[in-house]
């Protein structure tokens, strides 16, 4: 049962609706400072996963190579295009550059963040929903902050989020028998690094290319296995 996925999707939808209804009563300074706290929380979740790393060179190689693949495929640009299309088609959205950019950021954070992808796969593989539940708490309030400026369209982000996370959840069940403890640990560490970068982005400290880093979470599986079976055995 994808409890964590459903919890996360509902938190985004609820946060979008609550922010639309009550966001006008919150001062701008409150919104800005609270968003930084969300970023720190994401960093903390990421660090707790990074320490599980078994093969540091494999994880670093996968992260660099995966980001290069993402940049070559222009994943971030594709997500931006989809976000602007959604903004233009949504009633009440002006489709202006500022609003579209904010919507794109929301889509990346809720649908394509390392936390969500990592949490969905871990939930599907092991039944551990704790990461997605922790993300749900963050997303509830983050969606409220986004909805203060975007309106009810924020709640609509929950639709593509549900599709992506459910696919990852059910595919993970098929992948689990093919993995080893070292591969799982390195996967968690890679996801933790992306979660750390996501935290920096949420807190507006550094604008990491989160969407372009996503292929690393696929690449880390074979790289970790090859490192363990071939390279580490020769050292």
C-alpha positions in Angstrom: 0.0 0.0 0.0 1.6 3.3 -1.1 0.7 5.1 2.2 3.7 7.5 2.0 2.9 8.5 -1.6 -0.8 9.1 -0.8 0.2 11.1 2.3 2.6 13.3 0.3 0.1 13.9 -2.5 -2.7 14.9 -0.1 -0.4 17.2 1.8 0.4 19.2 -1.4 -3.2 19.4 -2.3 -4.3 20.5 1.2 -1.4 22.9 1.5 -2.3 24.5 -1.9 -5.9 25.0 -0.9 -5.1 26.3 2.6 -2.6 28.7 1.3 -5.1 30.0 -1.3 -7.7 30.6 1.5 -5.5 32.0 4.2 -2.2 33.1 2.6 -3.3 36.7 2.3 -3.2 37.0 6.1 0.5 36.0 6.4 3.2 38.8 6.3 5.9 38.4 3.6 8.7 38.3 6.3 7.0 35.3 7.9 6.7 33.4 4.6 10.4 34.1 3.7 11.8 33.0 7.0 9.7 29.9 7.3 10.8 28.8 3.8 14.4 28.9 5.0 13.5 26.5 7.9 12.0 24.1 5.3 15.3 24.2 3.5 17.2 23.3 6.6 14.9 20.4 7.3 15.5 19.0 3.8 19.2 19.3 4.4 18.9 17.4 7.7 17.0 14.6 5.9 19.7 14.5 3.3 22.6 14.3 5.7 21.0 11.4 7.6 21.1 9.5 4.3 24.5 10.5 3.2 26.2 8.9 6.2 24.9 5.4 5.0 27.3 5.6 1.9 29.3 2.4 1.2 31.2 3.3 -1.9 31.9 7.0 -2.0 33.7 7.0 -5.4 30.8 5.2 -7.0 28.2 7.7 -5.6 30.3 10.7 -6.7 30.8 9.3 -10.2 27.1 8.5 -10.5 26.2 12.0 -9.4 28.5 13.8 -11.8 27.7 11.5 -14.7 24.0 11.6 -14.0 24.0 15.4 -13.8 25.9 15.6 -17.2 23.2 13.4 -18.7 20.4 15.6 -17.3 22.1 18.7 -18.6 22.6 17.1 -22.0 18.9 16.1 -22.1 17.8 19.5 -20.8 15.6 18.0 -18.2 15.3 21.3 -16.3 14.2 23.1 -19.5 11.6 20.4 -20.2 10.1 20.8 -16.7 10.1 24.5 -17.2 8.2 24.2 -20.5 5.6 21.9 -18.8 5.2 24.3 -15.9 4.6 27.3 -18.2 2.1 25.4 -20.2 0.2 24.5 -17.0 0.3 28.1 -15.9 -1.0 29.3 -19.3 -3.9 26.7 -19.3 -5.0 27.3 -15.7 -7.9 29.7 -15.2 -6.8 32.7 -13.2 -3.1 32.3 -14.0 -1.7 35.2 -15.9 1.0 33.2 -17.5 3.6 35.9 -16.9 7.2 35.2 -16.5 7.4 35.7 -12.7 4.3 33.5 -12.0 5.5 30.8 -14.4 8.9 30.7 -12.9 7.4 30.2 -9.4 5.2 27.5 -10.7 8.1 25.7 -12.3 10.0 25.9 -9.0 7.0 24.3 -7.3 6.8 21.5 -9.8 10.5 20.7 -9.4 10.3 20.7 -5.6 7.1 18.6 -5.3 7.4 16.3 -8.3 11.1 16.0 -9.2 13.0 16.5 -5.9 15.5 14.0 -4.7 13.5 13.6 -1.5 10.3 12.5 -3.4 12.0 10.2 -5.9 14.2 8.7 -3.2 11.4 8.4 -0.7 9.0 6.7 -3.2 11.5 4.1 -4.3 12.5 3.3 -0.7 8.8 3.1 0.2 8.2 0.7 -2.6 11.3 -1.5 -1.9 11.2 -1.8 1.9 7.8 -0.4 3.0 9.5 2.3 4.9 7.2 5.4 4.5 9.1 7.6 7.0 10.9 9.7 4.4 7.7 10.5 2.5 5.8 11.2 5.7 8.6 13.6 6.8 8.5 15.2 3.3 4.7 15.5 3.6 5.0 17.7 6.7 7.4 20.0 4.8 5.3 20.0 1.6 2.1 20.9 3.5 3.6 24.2 4.6 5.7 24.8 1.5 2.6 24.4 -0.7 0.8 26.9 1.5 3.7 29.4 0.9 3.6 28.8 -2.8 -0.2 29.1 -2.9 0.0 32.5 -1.2 1.3 33.8 -4.6 0.2 31.2 -7.1 -3.3 30.4 -5.8 -5.2 27.2 -6.3 -3.0 26.0 -9.2 -0.6 24.9 -6.5 -3.0 22.1 -5.4 -3.0 20.9 -9.1 0.7 20.0 -8.8 -0.5 17.0 -6.7 -1.8 15.3 -9.9 1.5 14.9 -11.8 3.2 14.2 -8.4 0.8 11.3 -7.8 1.5 9.8 -11.2 5.3 10.0 -10.9 5.5 8.8 -7.3 3.1 5.9 -7.8 5.1 4.7 -10.9 8.3 4.8 -8.9 6.7 3.0 -5.9 5.4 0.0 -8.0 8.6 -0.2 -10.1 10.7 -0.3 -7.0 9.0 -3.6 -5.9 10.4 -5.2 -9.1 13.9 -3.8 -8.6 14.3 -4.8 -5.0 15.2 -8.5 -5.6 18.0 -7.4 -7.9 19.8 -5.2 -5.4 22.4 -5.7 -2.7 22.7 -3.9 0.7 25.7 -1.9 -0.7 23.6 -0.8 -3.7 20.7 0.3 -1.5 23.0 2.2 0.8 24.7 4.0 -2.1 21.3 4.8 -3.6 20.2 6.3 -0.3 23.4 8.4 -0.1 23.0 9.6 -3.7 19.4 10.6 -2.9 20.7 12.3 0.3 23.1 14.5 -1.7 20.2 15.6 -3.9 18.1 16.2 -0.9 20.9 18.4 0.5 21.0 20.3 -2.7 17.2 20.6 -2.7 17.5 22.2 0.8 19.9 24.8 -0.5 17.5 25.6 -3.3 14.5 25.9 -1.0 16.4 28.1 1.3 17.5 30.2 -1.7 21.2 29.8 -0.8 22.3 28.2 -4.1 20.2 27.3 -7.1 21.4 23.8 -7.8 20.1 22.1 -11.0 17.9 19.6 -9.1 16.0 18.3 -12.1 19.2 17.7 -14.1 20.6 15.7 -11.2 17.8 13.2 -11.2 19.4 10.7 -13.7 22.1 10.1 -11.0 19.6 8.2 -8.9 19.2 5.6 -11.8 22.9 5.5 -12.7 24.0 4.9 -9.1 22.6 1.3 -9.1 24.9 -0.1 -11.8 27.8 2.0 -10.9 27.7 0.8 -7.3 27.4 -2.8 -8.3 30.3 -2.5 -10.8 32.5 -0.8 -8.2 31.8 -3.4 -5.6 32.2 -6.4 -7.9 35.1 -5.3 -10.0 37.1 -2.3 -8.8 36.8 -2.7 -5.0 37.8 -6.4 -5.4 41.1 -5.4 -7.0 42.0 -2.8 -4.3 
